[in-house]
């Protein structure tokens, strides 16, 4: 996406790779919308920490980061012993996999890199194949988002009022985004519409990231308190809901996304408002058979008990908001059942959640 800083506009990808320095380049998302900064992770441990600490976040973005991180880890290997090289691959894979457990994209991305390396006969060949596969995953992520936009744009009519939750935009992917892709495609087609961004407590990705993206793109929008969506739905002020996902079960159609998504789906069903989920193929989990088996990340209670912001001095600071002696629960994600979802917008088209398994050949399933 194009980013305007002061008067200069330049195109950026959320995730990129510096081959000369063997470094993963990331937009530091914790600083947005107050500061735009690119950071470089120098080894796979730093790359995993960037995923864990949410320097980078979002399904496709952490998928690409993990793919590049795996390539980064194997490129740092010295020697030509294939057994030792394989041990390095396993170590790097596990460190990156453990960084954030709920999203399936990092695992799918690293599996692609590992599969590509199998074709190499020497350590040097495997290194080259790893980096090429990581680049391919990143480019495919962008292509998938473009295709999602093409399929989803028809859902946004002129004058529509669209609700989205969390950030499934350009910052959550390598470029363009999933939930935002139909919006950007509709905008390019000349349609006029308005977007409501849930603030998405406790980390406020809607208020900080989605709103910043839409402002950069010139899309009319308002930030909405998480608990206000039902009020607007009740009064007929929301026509459509589009969200992203961190894991969709291909066998059942269950959708894992940022905490609060299930609540919005229930409200949308109550008010007969179409509820769509936009995903690239890398977000589909073809193995798990129940949403209860999805590992739900439990994050630090500090995110609920306080908030980060920028002081007048422009320094970033944490402020405790909650009662000093209280603790908190902080599940990062929830699971929405298929009966509450109107359709899944994919690069291959729009499908009913329960039809994913029947359409698995179209959706990249590999047995």
ZIHUQUI-V485768 format. One line per field, one symbol per residue. ss: DSSP state (2 for helix, 1 for strand, 0 for the rest). phi: phi as a letter, one per 30 degrees, with the letter a starting at -180 (. if undefined). burial: + if it has 9 or more other C-alpha atoms within 8 Angstrom, else -. A space follows every 50 residues. Layout:
ss->???
phi->???
burial->???
This chain:
ss->01111001111000111100001111100000000001111002222222 22000000222222222222222220000002222222222222222000 00002222222222222000002222222222222222222222222222 22222000011111000012220000100022222222000011111100 00002222222222222000111102222222220000011110001110 00001111002222222222000111110022211000002220000100 02222111110000011111000000000010111102220011110011 10222000000000000
phi->.dcccicccbdbcdbbbcddchbdcbddddddcdbcbccccdaddddddd dddiebajeddddddddddddedddddcjbddddddddedddeddddddb dddceeddddddddddddddcbedddddddddddddddddeddddddddd ddeddcddidcccbbibccedcbdaijcddeddddddddjdcabcccedi dcchdddccdddeddddicdabdbeedcddddddcicbcabbbcacacdd dbidbcaeejdeeddddddechcebcbcbdddddcccdcadddddcdcce dddddaacacdediddbcbdcdeecccacbddbbccdddccdacdbdckc bdedceddcdddcidbd
burial->-+++---------++-++---++++++++-++---+----++++-+++++ ++-+++++++++++++++++++++----------+--++--++-+++-++ ++++++++++-+++-++--+--+-+++-+++-+++-+++-++-+++++++ ++++-+---++++++++++++++++++++++++++++---+-++++++++ ---+++++++++++++--+++-++++--++-++----+++++++++++++ ++++++++++++-++++++---+++++++++++++--+-++----++--- +-+++++--+-----+-------------+++++++++-++++++++--+ +++++++--+--+----
